[in-house]
Structures are given as structure tokens and as C-alpha cells.
Amino acid sequence: MISLRIKTIASFISNDDVVLDIGCDHGYLDIYLKENNLCKDVIASDINSNALSSAINNFKKRKLDIKYYLSDGFDKIDIYFNTAVIAGMGTNTILHILNSDKSPNKLIISSNNELSKLRINLNKIGYKIEEEKVILENKHYYSIMLCSKGKQKLSKKEKLFGLSNNSEYYNYLIKKNKDIIKKVPLLKKIKLNYYNYILKGLTEKK
Ligand SMILES: C[S@@+](CC[C@H](N)C(=O)[O-])C[C@H]1O[C@@H](n2cnc3c(N)ncnc32)[C@H](O)[C@@H]1O
């Protein structure tokens, strides 16, 4: 069964998108997009040959004609695409991949860590975050961002906690910070208490 995280990524894809899935791994997103005709075309790519082989086998099993590339980010991609999905990696890897002149106007990004750093750097390299969804799956919150080229001035709150307006997620962060506060030095306690003050404001707004 397709995961909620993959479905949420796919919810940002439109019919006229030619999607390059960077870091396709098993190719589950590509299969979901292709089998449900959710975009014009999809291209699978991965830096790891074992991961790409797994995707290719899955495409073959389903008789799906999906082009694929062994590539570090955009490096080896020599065909047209207008949308890139970069999901399931850390922020540093995502930023390394985006350091390319092939990076398209439309991006769908889901990082495993350092979301604040990601938001700040997306703005710095010329992307605005159009929308951010946060979903809960297997007891883990995932942020999925829809970005396009352009300027944006995020507030401090948005840089820190995103644009999702998901109060369950904010409450989860408050609780997590409360647990950490007990174990950290004073300066960190002050910082986390400040974050919780902002987060409470965000949950009360709703
Ligand atoms: C955890 S999997 C995520 C798979 C899928 N995108 C998802 O969100 O479920 C991360 C994949 O990214 C690939 N990857 C990591 N760095 C990459 C890079 N620089 N270029 C392309 N693929 C990369 C890995 O080989 C791995 O298959």
C-alpha cells in the first residue's frame, strides 16, 4: 500500500508536470504517479546503483515504461523535466543537489532533518516555499514543501516551524522540547522555552 508521505508528495504534482524523482530508491513514487496518470511523465534517478536496480525491477514487474538515470542529483540528467522531487534525504544532501543550474522552477522537497536550515537556504538560493504540509506516519512527522523560484521573506516563526499551520505537529514539538529541557544546560533551556512560547502562540492562533 502506498504511504501517506508518498501520497502527500504526489498531491503537489500536476497533470502537466514532467517529474524528475531524485533519490527514487525503490521507485514507489514513480510507480504511483505513472499508474495513476498523475503527471505528463516521470523520470527516476538515484546515486546508488542498488537502489536504482530495485526501482528498475519494480518498473519491469509492473510493465511500466519509466526512464531512469544513475546520477548524483541533476548531474547526468540530459532530458527535459520541469519538476523535481527530492525526498527522504537530509538537508545538506538536498542543498548539495540544488547547487545546480539544472534545478527547475518547481520543487517538492521533504527533508529528514534541519528543516529550519533548509527553509533559510531555499530562500537564499532563490526559491520560495509556496506550501508546506506536515503529516504523521509511523509515529514520525514529515514535512513536505512545495517550492518555486522567486523571492520570499519568511518570518522567524516560519523559518523555525514552517508554514504548515498543523497544530498537532506544533503540540508534538512543544512536548518534545519539554522532555529535552529537563536534560540540557541553562542556555539551551532558555532557547527551548522561547521556542515553546512561539509554538504555543501558533497553536492558539488556530
Ligand atoms: C531514504 S531514500 C528515499 C527514497 C524516496 N525518495 C522516498 O522519499 O521515499 C534516499 C535515496 O536518495 C538517494 N540519494 C542520496 N543522495 C543522492 C544524490 N546526491 N543524488 C541522487 N540520489 C541520492 C539514496 O541513494 C537513496 O536511494
The ligand as an ORCA input file, in Angstrom:
! r2SCAN-3c Opt
* xyz 0 1
  C      15.749      7.127      2.070
  S      15.789      7.054      0.354
  C      14.340      7.999     -0.054
  C      13.604      7.403     -1.196
  C      12.414      8.198     -1.690
  N      12.828      9.439     -2.311
  C      11.444      8.465     -0.577
  O      11.286      9.638     -0.195
  O      10.844      7.515     -0.079
  C      17.063      8.182     -0.145
  C      17.585      7.872     -1.533
  O      18.300      9.013     -2.002
  C      19.430      8.571     -2.704
  N      20.405      9.682     -2.773
  C      21.157     10.179     -1.755
  N      21.928     11.187     -2.196
  C      21.643     11.342     -3.517
  C      22.132     12.199     -4.542
  N      23.082     13.111     -4.289
  N      21.629     12.089     -5.791
  C      20.683     11.144     -6.059
  N      20.190     10.294     -5.142
  C      20.666     10.392     -3.881
  C      19.876      7.344     -1.926
  O      20.715      6.505     -2.701
  C      18.533      6.710     -1.553
  O      18.132      5.758     -2.513
*
